[in-house]
Amino acid sequence: MTLADPGHGGPPLPLAPVLPVSLLVSSARLLLERHLGLAWISGEISGFMRAASGHCYFTLKDANAQVRCVFFRQKAQGLAFALADGLAVEVRATPSIYEPRGEFQLNVETVRQAGQGALYERFVRLKGRLEAAGWFDGARKRPLPAYVRAVGIVTSLRAAALRDVLTTLTRRWPAARVVIYPATVQGDGAAAEIAAAIDLANARAEVGVLIVCRGGGSLEDLWAFNEESVAGAVHRSTLPVISGVGHETDFTICDFVADARAPTPTAAAVLAVPDRAAIGAKLAELARHAARGTAHALATRAQRLDHASRRLVHPAARLREQHERTRALAARLERAMTHRLSTRRDTVVALQARLARETRAPLPQAARLDAAARLWRRAGQDELARRGARLDRAVRALAHLNPRAVLERGYAIVTTGNGDVVQDAAQVARGDAVALAFARGGASATITASKDS
């Protein structure tokens, strides 16, 4: 098809194809997406809005231009920080066109804070590589010593964290010596200085535990503690290392490699040394417990000693006690037999009287009864005689066993100054003082010579 030029008489012009708007816009969209693809774009968020569906819409702008952005819910829900107007960010997005309105926009895949995104990616990559290498494994981490004589500190001499750590160490455990290994903790060359200070502390081996610390700050401020050189120095350290970098919400590679991580430098000092006040209270409690136990043990043993002393009786006193008991038993036996014979005799007499009354005449068995009564009386008297003879023999035996009876025959009992009875000449020596006990009275003597048997 051709179209004649109404203003000229020349040849007719060919007709150009007519494109629908939808085809034009979709073609432009495909051209943008294929030509530019995913890219990182930096700018400032403006007009941020989160729809009820969860999708996020905002404008990304700089001083000279702006572009609409859409951040779909499935991808936005995993973001670690909140988006807001005025926030400087870097977005990874695909340039595209929203066809229903024909508007140019960015389809956002992920968002990171401007200036920190690259550092954070480096942090994540190094953390993953060292974790895979086993540097964070709890099995390789050493327990902190319970009591240390010296504590090492790797930090800047001008750091406020150093004053906090020194104050805490002095308050909790003033006996600990503190050695400071100074190092720059921020800026160029800081990581190399920190690693060198850790290596120096290990080479000198003059402390029992090492604190690596600094105060809080941004990711850039703390970046020296995310360098692999510092992680390597902590990993090869033979000294237990406590990492006290930043505040409680800050995490560094040094924290993961260290044997213990403290949320603050002050908390690192708390982990490094024991609490003197708590130990003093514990010792006081142990002392009170020991005193109570000792007093109870002494009281128990004193009671046992008193009981044993009451049971301890002199042989002579025991003999006298047994002699008196034997006499008492003999008297009881005699009284019992006498009473028994008397009772039997009275019974026999009563029976005879009764029998006589009933029969009014002597019974033929009377003679036999009289004979039986006489036999009973003689048997009782013989039994009393036998018991009396046994008693006399026991009394004579006790008399032979009485030490005083031996003394009556001219013997004497010799005792040392300690009251021990001398039975062997080897118990005394020339010049020893001894005591002599006779049947009546006693005397003192001095050994002039002794002779073994």
Secondary structure, 3 states (H helix, E strand, C coil): CEECCCCCCCCCEECCCCCCHHHHHHHHHHHHHHHCCCEEEEEEEEEEEECCCCCEEEEEECCCCEEEEEECHHHHCCCCCCCCCCCEEEEEEEEEEECCCCEEEEEEEEEEECCCHHHHHHHHHHHHHHHHCCCCCHHHCCCCCCCCCEEEEEECCCCHHHHHHHHHHHHHCCCCEEEEEECCCCCCCHHHHHHHHHHHHHHHCCCCEEEEEECCCCCCCCHHHHCHHHHHHHHHCCCCEEEEECCCCCCCHHHHHCCEECCCHHHHHHHHCCCHHHHHHHHHHHHHHHHHHHHHHHHHHHHHHHHHHHHCCCHHHHHHHHHHHHHHHHHHHHHHHHHHHHHHHHHHHHHHHHHHHHHCCCCCCHHHHHHHHHHHHHHHHHHHHHHHHHHHHHHHHHHHHCHHHHHHCCCCEEEECCCCECCCHHHCCCCCEEEEECCCCEEEEECCCCCCC
